[in-house]
């Protein structure tokens, strides 16, 4: 299995959004598409899934031209997890079963139901199978979206901000599950993310988009501080912790006094005086020596 994107360009209202994008993803690889807001990350995923028609370029999945496939054939090959999942009065079981639609001919077969049940167990949703999805938390709903994509049996998965608005535990759970599925089923996966550190921890390779073009790409251990600074316009340092790169942003001080400092120093500070254990006197906040006196 291989995704091959070559010379991809996309214009919106005569304005270029993507310009000459080239990359490949093989089975068993997780690629992270990174970059600031508005550089075309979501647009790129939608072009790969044929939701948008590129102005030029080619998109091949296992040698097949995605833009020439029928919607049903695309759904059998490519699974897409959108950034926002619409809710409806459906049970978790039925919502996940809908992912089998590209493979169902006349009726739901025993194989379809067994696959749904297996995926529900794997994603930790079995106990919620009869709950309505409009009653779920954000993390649970994101798991439903991922489970629905898994039962499609895609060879390529596209995920747009899969951990958006999730707490830390659910972020780790979703990405750990995604990493395991990619490894065990030899699926190629492409995800967009804003959280650099999380993306670099779970992905195999990265692409930085800037102004609609690929600014840098490589293995996650090849990311550099100048590379990140050029893309985001922010000074950073990078440290390696437990074998993963960790990007630490620095305060961008400017010598131009006419510009507001985005990281201003506090005008004054306060010191918390603890209560006395012997007298029970309540703690009080008093100004420090540098604070203005009234």
Legacy VTK file of the C-alpha trace (Angstrom):
# vtk DataFile Version 3.0
C-alpha trace
ASCII
DATASET POLYDATA
POINTS 294 float
0.000 0.000 0.000
1.356 3.442 -0.940
-0.078 6.943 -1.157
1.673 8.980 -3.846
0.884 12.698 -4.114
2.660 14.497 -6.968
2.541 18.118 -8.119
-0.677 18.799 -6.222
-2.088 22.302 -6.641
-5.391 23.687 -5.429
-6.919 27.132 -5.913
-9.868 28.668 -4.107
-11.586 31.655 -5.711
-8.547 32.064 -7.991
-6.254 32.216 -4.966
-3.597 29.484 -4.655
-3.991 27.405 -1.489
-1.672 24.471 -2.264
1.265 24.727 -4.635
3.253 21.795 -6.036
2.883 19.429 -3.059
4.765 16.132 -3.380
5.054 13.307 -0.855
4.612 9.575 -0.339
3.312 7.468 2.543
3.743 3.697 2.752
1.765 1.109 4.661
2.704 1.038 8.343
3.614 4.747 8.335
1.940 7.646 10.141
2.604 11.044 8.580
1.881 14.294 10.451
0.970 17.396 8.433
2.000 20.398 10.521
1.906 24.175 10.161
0.077 27.338 11.254
-3.606 28.001 10.722
-4.659 28.642 7.156
-1.752 26.987 5.329
-3.923 24.322 3.682
-3.619 21.273 5.966
-7.330 20.385 5.917
-7.570 21.302 2.246
-4.781 18.831 1.494
-6.664 15.995 3.234
-9.853 16.845 1.343
-7.985 16.793 -1.958
-6.554 13.346 -1.163
-10.086 12.136 -0.380
-11.455 13.756 -3.564
-13.749 16.035 -1.573
-11.903 18.862 -3.345
-10.748 18.672 -6.964
-7.132 19.806 -7.352
-6.379 22.229 -10.166
-3.440 20.022 -11.134
-1.382 17.097 -9.905
-2.065 13.436 -9.177
-3.121 11.363 -6.148
-2.505 7.618 -6.336
-3.470 5.041 -3.715
-1.892 1.654 -4.431
-1.385 2.852 -7.997
-5.048 3.817 -8.510
-5.988 7.385 -9.402
-8.259 8.562 -6.579
-9.727 11.322 -8.727
-10.936 8.714 -11.240
-12.586 6.429 -8.654
-16.276 6.360 -7.798
-17.303 7.642 -4.350
-18.025 4.055 -3.273
-14.591 2.844 -4.373
-12.962 5.747 -2.542
-14.901 4.858 0.625
-13.647 1.284 0.376
-10.056 2.479 0.140
-9.811 5.720 2.104
-11.156 6.383 5.600
-11.637 10.029 6.606
-12.059 11.268 10.185
-13.216 14.889 10.073
-12.239 17.460 12.665
-15.850 17.803 13.802
-18.212 14.869 14.077
-21.898 15.563 13.600
-24.193 14.048 16.203
-27.584 12.451 15.605
-30.079 10.290 17.446
-28.174 7.104 16.658
-26.759 4.537 19.009
-23.018 4.016 19.090
-23.515 0.590 17.490
-25.547 1.978 14.582
-23.177 4.902 14.052
-20.212 2.553 13.763
-22.177 0.120 11.568
-22.644 2.961 9.062
-18.952 2.632 8.305
-19.723 -0.727 6.654
-21.992 0.951 4.094
-19.445 0.836 1.211
-19.267 -2.964 1.595
-22.982 -3.737 2.134
-24.871 -4.826 -0.970
-28.440 -5.832 -0.054
-28.460 -6.189 3.702
-26.255 -6.261 6.766
-24.492 -9.613 6.996
-23.190 -11.513 10.018
-19.646 -10.544 9.002
-20.550 -6.846 9.202
-21.985 -7.187 12.689
-19.027 -9.229 13.936
-16.625 -6.620 12.624
-18.523 -3.813 14.375
-18.512 -5.749 17.641
-14.779 -6.421 17.363
-13.978 -2.763 16.699
-16.209 -1.621 19.550
-14.256 -3.854 21.907
-10.943 -2.674 20.550
-11.817 1.009 20.930
-13.277 0.550 24.419
-16.797 1.377 23.250
-18.479 -1.994 23.838
-20.143 -0.878 27.074
-21.478 2.223 25.292
-22.855 0.435 22.235
-26.501 1.192 23.100
-25.886 4.787 24.177
-26.967 7.572 21.823
-24.036 9.454 20.331
-25.565 12.847 21.151
-25.132 11.912 24.824
-21.398 11.177 24.576
-18.435 13.224 25.690
-16.022 14.701 23.149
-13.509 11.915 23.706
-16.111 9.181 23.354
-17.506 10.788 20.194
-14.032 10.940 18.665
-13.596 7.235 19.398
-16.888 6.546 17.595
-15.627 8.458 14.541
-12.403 6.448 14.552
-14.277 3.156 15.043
-16.597 3.956 12.123
-13.538 4.534 9.937
-11.884 1.293 11.065
-14.860 -0.874 10.059
-14.527 0.528 6.530
-11.321 -1.535 6.294
-9.473 1.314 4.561
-5.922 1.016 3.279
-5.389 4.747 3.871
-6.659 6.775 6.838
-6.922 10.569 6.834
-7.460 12.282 10.182
-8.080 16.001 10.567
-7.052 17.138 14.062
-8.026 13.800 15.670
-7.269 15.060 19.201
-8.851 18.494 18.876
-10.630 19.587 22.086
-9.753 16.362 23.906
-8.223 16.174 27.377
-4.746 14.720 27.861
-5.918 11.190 28.664
-8.196 10.986 25.621
-5.493 12.454 23.364
-3.069 9.724 24.409
-5.769 7.045 24.100
-6.808 8.052 20.565
-3.250 8.355 19.240
-2.075 5.166 20.935
-4.968 3.323 19.272
-4.188 4.921 15.900
-0.511 4.003 16.196
-1.417 0.402 17.013
-3.853 0.096 14.090
-1.286 1.491 11.648
1.392 -0.909 12.882
-0.729 -4.055 13.107
-2.724 -3.653 9.881
-0.043 -2.061 7.676
-2.298 0.935 7.025
-0.950 4.246 5.757
-2.194 7.201 7.797
-1.989 10.968 7.398
-3.065 13.313 10.183
-3.079 17.067 10.637
-2.243 18.450 14.068
-1.428 21.680 15.884
0.189 20.035 18.891
3.762 19.616 17.662
5.018 17.588 20.606
2.193 15.059 20.449
2.530 14.748 16.667
6.294 14.216 16.823
5.869 11.575 19.512
3.446 9.362 17.583
4.222 10.023 13.910
6.988 8.425 11.853
7.507 11.409 9.572
6.382 15.024 9.324
5.663 17.657 6.711
5.693 21.365 7.549
3.444 23.435 5.287
4.118 27.141 4.844
2.297 29.397 2.372
0.736 26.351 0.724
4.063 24.664 -0.012
6.132 22.002 1.716
8.715 23.946 3.695
10.406 20.944 5.312
9.888 17.217 5.746
11.629 14.218 7.214
11.695 11.730 10.057
10.505 13.105 13.378
14.014 12.945 14.859
15.199 15.275 12.080
13.087 18.265 13.107
15.207 21.299 14.074
14.583 24.507 15.983
15.325 26.776 12.957
12.890 24.710 10.902
10.047 25.216 13.418
10.924 28.910 13.908
10.784 29.593 10.166
7.358 27.961 9.841
5.704 29.519 12.896
7.634 32.805 13.161
8.480 32.033 16.772
11.843 31.199 18.369
11.948 27.717 19.877
14.356 25.269 21.399
14.146 21.485 21.015
15.096 18.940 23.651
14.891 15.156 23.516
12.929 13.536 26.320
12.440 9.757 26.460
13.620 9.547 22.867
11.101 12.061 21.473
11.783 15.671 20.411
10.037 18.285 22.563
9.527 21.774 21.135
9.681 24.589 23.700
8.582 28.045 22.473
10.590 31.078 23.575
9.301 34.569 24.252
9.783 36.586 21.036
11.179 39.851 22.453
11.469 42.631 19.901
13.872 45.604 19.932
11.216 47.798 18.352
9.729 49.781 21.240
6.748 50.751 19.074
5.556 47.132 19.059
3.796 45.675 22.034
5.821 42.977 23.767
3.842 39.722 23.442
5.421 38.500 26.702
5.464 41.588 28.951
7.093 41.417 32.346
4.633 41.859 35.228
4.387 45.441 36.485
4.528 44.200 40.046
4.487 40.954 41.957
3.017 39.770 45.188
4.243 37.483 47.885
2.007 35.051 49.717
2.637 35.042 53.467
1.583 31.686 54.965
-0.633 31.498 58.004
0.928 30.967 61.406
0.274 27.437 62.736
0.400 28.714 66.314
-1.986 31.635 65.988
-4.111 30.419 63.047
-3.673 33.826 61.418
-4.977 33.690 57.848
-2.553 33.933 54.966
-2.267 37.397 53.462
-0.922 38.733 50.192
1.557 41.590 50.553
3.344 43.557 47.826
6.966 42.688 47.148
9.751 45.203 47.407
9.422 46.131 43.761
5.686 46.701 43.922
4.340 50.298 43.955
3.334 51.523 47.370
-0.035 53.147 47.902
LINES 1 295
294 0 1 2 3 4 5 6 7 8 9 10 11 12 13 14 15 16 17 18 19 20 21 22 23 24 25 26 27 28 29 30 31 32 33 34 35 36 37 38 39 40 41 42 43 44 45 46 47 48 49 50 51 52 53 54 55 56 57 58 59 60 61 62 63 64 65 66 67 68 69 70 71 72 73 74 75 76 77 78 79 80 81 82 83 84 85 86 87 88 89 90 91 92 93 94 95 96 97 98 99 100 101 102 103 104 105 106 107 108 109 110 111 112 113 114 115 116 117 118 119 120 121 122 123 124 125 126 127 128 129 130 131 132 133 134 135 136 137 138 139 140 141 142 143 144 145 146 147 148 149 150 151 152 153 154 155 156 157 158 159 160 161 162 163 164 165 166 167 168 169 170 171 172 173 174 175 176 177 178 179 180 181 182 183 184 185 186 187 188 189 190 191 192 193 194 195 196 197 198 199 200 201 202 203 204 205 206 207 208 209 210 211 212 213 214 215 216 217 218 219 220 221 222 223 224 225 226 227 228 229 230 231 232 233 234 235 236 237 238 239 240 241 242 243 244 245 246 247 248 249 250 251 252 253 254 255 256 257 258 259 260 261 262 263 264 265 266 267 268 269 270 271 272 273 274 275 276 277 278 279 280 281 282 283 284 285 286 287 288 289 290 291 292 293
